[in-house]
Amino acid sequence: MSSKSMDLHKLRQDIIIQDELLGHPMTFHTTWGLFSPKAIDAGTHLLLKHLEVKPHDKAIDLGCGYGPLGLAIAKSAPRGHCTLVDKDFVAVDYARKNAALNGIHNAEVLLSNGLDQLPRNQSFTLAVTNLPAKTGKEHYYLFFNDIKNRLEPGGRFYVVVITGLRQFIARSFGDIFGNHKKIKQGKHYTVAMAEKR
């Protein structure tokens, strides 16, 4: 077998990540083509570092990828639940595998473009997303309005974005939620939060 075919075989194998998220040692399988396949990205780590999860939270992770945010939240909300959604079927497949791998039974993973595949009456107390930088602002605006409509009163919406988008987030949250709190601004990423009042 040539070294080239050996390399291809290796590239097709799952990449395995071990990390501690919200105080829980966790293992993730991922693959090339998904976001941040070699390690949990810095934005996710920053968001988790500044995220408050309550034991009964009903949470949603939008654009879950292979699941680090949503599955860490599910582990931290033992009497709650987390719904993970992504529009990429490969991401959904890996997030489901990772839920099983980490023994997480209070999470579900759905293939959905935003919230369109969720039951209309499903509501949340916590929403999180690691926003992609290369999406139109119109998409964000739709996304944020959909989240607001699904949050229960007092529900919190946390985002992490590249720091260059922080002013847009502040304006959008002000327009849609009537409030905005910058939780942490780093050199590369900013974590912000809005509350449904």
Secondary structure, DSSP 8 states (H G I E B T S, - for coil): --HHHHHHHHHHS-EEEEEEETTEEEEEEE-TTSSS-SS--HHHHHHHHT----TT-EEEEES-TTSHHHHHHHHH-TTSEEEEEES-HHHHHHHHHHHHHTT--SEEEEE-STTTTS-TT--EEEEEEE--TTS-HHHHHHHHHHHHHHEEEEEEEEEEEEGGGHHHHHHHHHHHHS--EEEEE-SSEEEEEEE--
